[in-house]
Amino acid sequence: MHKLVCLIFIIFCFVNVVECKQVLPDIVINSTLTIDAAKSGDKGKNYFYCAENHKCPTEDVVKEYFKNKGYNVMRGEVSVWQGLYALAFFDEIFYKHNFLYSSDLPEHFFEDEYLYLSRKKMFDKKYEYLKQSDIYDFINSQLNKYGYLPVRFLHDNEIEGYSDCTAYFYSDTVQKFLKRIDNKIFAKIVYRIAQNPNQNRAGIPDYIVWNDKELVFIEVKRDKETMRTKQIDWAEFLLNNKIPYKLVRVKGVNSI
C-alpha cells in the first residue's frame, strides 16, 4: 500500500511538472508575436518547412519571415555582441595588457564585476563617448586597429559561414547594421555587457531585423518553448529602455 501511494505521488508530480507553463513578465508577453509554420514531420532540429518545402530549424523560419517582409536580418546572440563589446571597450579591457607575454584576456576577467569596478571611470567615460559617436566609423576604426590581435571574442567562433567575428564584422550585413543602429542603443547594450561580462554576455536575442522605419531585437522560440532567465533579463532590459524587442514564437501546423 505504501509503495502504491508513493507511485501515485511520483506520477502526480511528474504530470504537473510536464504541464507546468512558464509565466513570463507582462512586458514580455505583450511583446510576443506568434507565426505559423508547416511541420516537416521530423522531431529534431529540422522540425519545420521553409520555402520550397525545405526542412529547416525554428531560427530559419523566423529569418525567412522577416526577409519576406523586406527586413534586413542579422545574427545576434553572444558571439556577435561579445565581439562588439570587445571592440567598443578594447582600450579599457586591455589597458596595459601585453599580448606577447600573457593570456588573451586580462586577469580576473571572468570574475563578474571585477574588471568594470576596477576601471569604472574609464568604462563610464567610454560609455558617454559611445552615446555621442558615429558607431559605424568608430567600430570600423577599432576593427582595423585591433581586429588582427589574438582575442578570443574576435576569433574563436564561426558565424554565418564566416571564419570568426572579425571576418563577419566586415560583411555587408554587419556594415549595414553599424550604419543603421542608433548610437545610444548600441552604447546601452555594450555597456550592460561591460558592467558584468561574465554574466551579461549570454541571453541577448537571436537576431536584429531592420528596415527604413524600425530596428527590432528578435528572440526566437517554438510555441511552448521556455525562455532562460538571462534571456528574460535581456528582454526586460531592452523593453524597459524603450529598445524595440519581440519574442517571436513559431507554432507548428500540419502541412496540406
URWOWO-V487172 format. One record per residue. N is the residue number from 1. RES is the residue in one letter. SS is DSSP state (a for helix, b for strand, c for the rest). PSI is psi as a letter, one per 20 degrees, with the letter a starting at -180 (999 if undefined). BURIAL is I if it has 9 or more other ideal C-beta (glycine too) atoms within 8 Angstrom, else O. Layout:
BEGIN
n=N res=RES ss=SS psi=PSI burial=BURIAL
n=N res=RES ss=SS psi=PSI burial=BURIAL
END
This chain:
BEGIN
n=1 res=M ss=c psi=g burial=O
n=2 res=H ss=a psi=g burial=O
n=3 res=K ss=a psi=h burial=O
n=4 res=L ss=a psi=g burial=O
n=5 res=V ss=a psi=g burial=O
n=6 res=C ss=a psi=g burial=O
n=7 res=L ss=a psi=g burial=O
n=8 res=I ss=a psi=g burial=O
n=9 res=F ss=a psi=g burial=O
n=10 res=I ss=a psi=g burial=O
n=11 res=I ss=a psi=g burial=O
n=12 res=F ss=a psi=g burial=O
n=13 res=C ss=a psi=g burial=O
n=14 res=F ss=a psi=g burial=O
n=15 res=V ss=a psi=g burial=O
n=16 res=N ss=a psi=h burial=O
n=17 res=V ss=a psi=g burial=O
n=18 res=V ss=a psi=g burial=O
n=19 res=E ss=a psi=i burial=O
n=20 res=C ss=c psi=p burial=O
n=21 res=K ss=c psi=p burial=O
n=22 res=Q ss=c psi=p burial=O
n=23 res=V ss=c psi=o burial=O
n=24 res=L ss=c psi=q burial=I
n=25 res=P ss=c psi=q burial=O
n=26 res=D ss=a psi=h burial=O
n=27 res=I ss=a psi=h burial=I
n=28 res=V ss=a psi=g burial=I
n=29 res=I ss=a psi=g burial=O
n=30 res=N ss=c psi=i burial=O
n=31 res=S ss=c psi=k burial=I
n=32 res=T ss=b psi=p burial=I
n=33 res=L ss=b psi=p burial=O
n=34 res=T ss=b psi=p burial=I
n=35 res=I ss=b psi=q burial=I
n=36 res=D ss=b psi=q burial=O
n=37 res=A ss=b psi=q burial=I
n=38 res=A ss=b psi=p burial=I
n=39 res=K ss=b psi=p burial=I
n=40 res=S ss=c psi=h burial=I
n=41 res=G ss=c psi=i burial=O
n=42 res=D ss=c psi=q burial=O
n=43 res=K ss=c psi=i burial=O
n=44 res=G ss=c psi=b burial=O
n=45 res=K ss=c psi=g burial=O
n=46 res=N ss=c psi=m burial=I
n=47 res=Y ss=c psi=h burial=I
n=48 res=F ss=b psi=r burial=I
n=49 res=Y ss=b psi=p burial=I
n=50 res=C ss=c psi=b burial=I
n=51 res=A ss=a psi=q burial=O
n=52 res=E ss=a psi=k burial=O
n=53 res=N ss=a psi=k burial=O
n=54 res=H ss=c psi=p burial=O
n=55 res=K ss=b psi=p burial=I
n=56 res=C ss=b psi=r burial=I
n=57 res=P ss=c psi=r burial=I
n=58 res=T ss=a psi=g burial=I
n=59 res=E ss=a psi=h burial=I
n=60 res=D ss=a psi=h burial=I
n=61 res=V ss=a psi=g burial=I
n=62 res=V ss=a psi=g burial=I
n=63 res=K ss=a psi=g burial=I
n=64 res=E ss=a psi=h burial=I
n=65 res=Y ss=a psi=g burial=I
n=66 res=F ss=a psi=h burial=I
n=67 res=K ss=a psi=h burial=I
n=68 res=N ss=a psi=h burial=O
n=69 res=K ss=c psi=j burial=O
n=70 res=G ss=c psi=j burial=O
n=71 res=Y ss=c psi=q burial=I
n=72 res=N ss=b psi=q burial=I
n=73 res=V ss=b psi=p burial=I
n=74 res=M ss=b psi=p burial=I
n=75 res=R ss=b psi=p burial=I
n=76 res=G ss=c psi=d burial=I
n=77 res=E ss=a psi=a burial=I
n=78 res=V ss=a psi=g burial=I
n=79 res=S ss=a psi=g burial=I
n=80 res=V ss=a psi=g burial=I
n=81 res=W ss=a psi=h burial=I
n=82 res=Q ss=a psi=h burial=I
n=83 res=G ss=a psi=g burial=I
n=84 res=L ss=a psi=h burial=I
n=85 res=Y ss=a psi=g burial=I
n=86 res=A ss=a psi=g burial=I
n=87 res=L ss=a psi=g burial=I
n=88 res=A ss=a psi=h burial=I
n=89 res=F ss=c psi=k burial=I
n=90 res=F ss=a psi=g burial=I
n=91 res=D ss=a psi=h burial=O
n=92 res=E ss=a psi=g burial=I
n=93 res=I ss=a psi=g burial=I
n=94 res=F ss=c psi=k burial=I
n=95 res=Y ss=c psi=p burial=I
n=96 res=K ss=c psi=k burial=O
n=97 res=H ss=c psi=p burial=O
n=98 res=N ss=c psi=o burial=O
n=99 res=F ss=c psi=h burial=I
n=100 res=L ss=c psi=h burial=O
n=101 res=Y ss=c psi=j burial=O
n=102 res=S ss=c psi=a burial=O
n=103 res=S ss=c psi=r burial=O
n=104 res=D ss=c psi=i burial=O
n=105 res=L ss=c psi=q burial=O
n=106 res=P ss=c psi=q burial=I
n=107 res=E ss=c psi=q burial=O
n=108 res=H ss=c psi=j burial=O
n=109 res=F ss=c psi=g burial=I
n=110 res=F ss=c psi=j burial=O
n=111 res=E ss=c psi=m burial=O
n=112 res=D ss=c psi=d burial=O
n=113 res=E ss=c psi=j burial=O
n=114 res=Y ss=a psi=g burial=I
n=115 res=L ss=a psi=g burial=I
n=116 res=Y ss=a psi=g burial=I
n=117 res=L ss=a psi=h burial=O
n=118 res=S ss=a psi=i burial=O
n=119 res=R ss=c psi=k burial=I
n=120 res=K ss=a psi=g burial=O
n=121 res=K ss=a psi=h burial=O
n=122 res=M ss=a psi=g burial=I
n=123 res=F ss=a psi=g burial=I
n=124 res=D ss=a psi=h burial=O
n=125 res=K ss=a psi=g burial=O
n=126 res=K ss=a psi=h burial=I
n=127 res=Y ss=a psi=g burial=I
n=128 res=E ss=a psi=h burial=O
n=129 res=Y ss=a psi=g burial=O
n=130 res=L ss=a psi=h burial=I
n=131 res=K ss=a psi=i burial=I
n=132 res=Q ss=c psi=j burial=O
n=133 res=S ss=c psi=r burial=I
n=134 res=D ss=c psi=o burial=O
n=135 res=I ss=a psi=h burial=I
n=136 res=Y ss=a psi=g burial=I
n=137 res=D ss=a psi=g burial=O
n=138 res=F ss=a psi=g burial=I
n=139 res=I ss=a psi=h burial=I
n=140 res=N ss=a psi=h burial=I
n=141 res=S ss=a psi=g burial=O
n=142 res=Q ss=a psi=h burial=I
n=143 res=L ss=a psi=g burial=I
n=144 res=N ss=a psi=h burial=O
n=145 res=K ss=a psi=h burial=O
n=146 res=Y ss=a psi=i burial=I
n=147 res=G ss=c psi=h burial=I
n=148 res=Y ss=c psi=i burial=O
n=149 res=L ss=c psi=q burial=O
n=150 res=P ss=c psi=m burial=O
n=151 res=V ss=c psi=p burial=I
n=152 res=R ss=a psi=h burial=O
n=153 res=F ss=a psi=i burial=I
n=154 res=L ss=a psi=i burial=I
n=155 res=H ss=a psi=i burial=I
n=156 res=D ss=c psi=h burial=O
n=157 res=N ss=c psi=p burial=O
n=158 res=E ss=c psi=p burial=O
n=159 res=I ss=b psi=p burial=I
n=160 res=E ss=c psi=k burial=O
n=161 res=G ss=c psi=i burial=O
n=162 res=Y ss=b psi=q burial=I
n=163 res=S ss=c psi=h burial=O
n=164 res=D ss=c psi=a burial=I
n=165 res=C ss=a psi=g burial=I
n=166 res=T ss=a psi=g burial=I
n=167 res=A ss=a psi=g burial=I
n=168 res=Y ss=a psi=h burial=I
n=169 res=F ss=a psi=h burial=I
n=170 res=Y ss=c psi=i burial=O
n=171 res=S ss=c psi=q burial=I
n=172 res=D ss=a psi=h burial=O
n=173 res=T ss=a psi=g burial=I
n=174 res=V ss=a psi=h burial=I
n=175 res=Q ss=a psi=h burial=I
n=176 res=K ss=a psi=g burial=I
n=177 res=F ss=a psi=g burial=I
n=178 res=L ss=a psi=h burial=I
n=179 res=K ss=a psi=h burial=O
n=180 res=R ss=a psi=h burial=O
n=181 res=I ss=c psi=p burial=I
n=182 res=D ss=c psi=p burial=O
n=183 res=N ss=a psi=h burial=I
n=184 res=K ss=a psi=h burial=O
n=185 res=I ss=a psi=g burial=I
n=186 res=F ss=a psi=g burial=I
n=187 res=A ss=a psi=g burial=I
n=188 res=K ss=a psi=h burial=I
n=189 res=I ss=a psi=g burial=I
n=190 res=V ss=a psi=h burial=I
n=191 res=Y ss=a psi=h burial=I
n=192 res=R ss=a psi=g burial=I
n=193 res=I ss=a psi=g burial=I
n=194 res=A ss=a psi=h burial=I
n=195 res=Q ss=a psi=h burial=I
n=196 res=N ss=c psi=m burial=I
n=197 res=P ss=a psi=h burial=I
n=198 res=N ss=a psi=h burial=I
n=199 res=Q ss=a psi=h burial=O
n=200 res=N ss=a psi=i burial=I
n=201 res=R ss=c psi=h burial=I
n=202 res=A ss=c psi=q burial=O
n=203 res=G ss=c psi=i burial=I
n=204 res=I ss=c psi=q burial=I
n=205 res=P ss=c psi=q burial=I
n=206 res=D ss=c psi=g burial=I
n=207 res=Y ss=b psi=q burial=I
n=208 res=I ss=b psi=p burial=I
n=209 res=V ss=b psi=q burial=I
n=210 res=W ss=b psi=q burial=I
n=211 res=N ss=c psi=a burial=O
n=212 res=D ss=c psi=h burial=O
n=213 res=K ss=c psi=h burial=O
n=214 res=E ss=c psi=q burial=O
n=215 res=L ss=b psi=p burial=I
n=216 res=V ss=b psi=p burial=I
n=217 res=F ss=b psi=p burial=I
n=218 res=I ss=b psi=p burial=I
n=219 res=E ss=b psi=p burial=I
n=220 res=V ss=b psi=p burial=I
n=221 res=K ss=b psi=q burial=I
n=222 res=R ss=b psi=r burial=I
n=223 res=D ss=c psi=g burial=I
n=224 res=K ss=c psi=j burial=O
n=225 res=E ss=c psi=q burial=O
n=226 res=T ss=c psi=q burial=O
n=227 res=M ss=c psi=q burial=I
n=228 res=R ss=c psi=q burial=O
n=229 res=T ss=a psi=g burial=O
n=230 res=K ss=a psi=h burial=I
n=231 res=Q ss=a psi=h burial=I
n=232 res=I ss=a psi=g burial=I
n=233 res=D ss=a psi=g burial=I
n=234 res=W ss=a psi=g burial=I
n=235 res=A ss=a psi=g burial=I
n=236 res=E ss=a psi=g burial=I
n=237 res=F ss=a psi=g burial=I
n=238 res=L ss=a psi=g burial=I
n=239 res=L ss=a psi=g burial=I
n=240 res=N ss=a psi=h burial=O
n=241 res=N ss=c psi=j burial=O
n=242 res=K ss=c psi=k burial=O
n=243 res=I ss=c psi=p burial=I
n=244 res=P ss=c psi=p burial=O
n=245 res=Y ss=b psi=q burial=I
n=246 res=K ss=b psi=p burial=I
n=247 res=L ss=b psi=o burial=I
n=248 res=V ss=b psi=o burial=I
n=249 res=R ss=b psi=p burial=I
n=250 res=V ss=b psi=p burial=I
n=251 res=K ss=b psi=p burial=I
n=252 res=G ss=b psi=p burial=I
n=253 res=V ss=b psi=q burial=O
n=254 res=N ss=c psi=p burial=O
n=255 res=S ss=c psi=q burial=O
n=256 res=I ss=c psi=999 burial=O
END
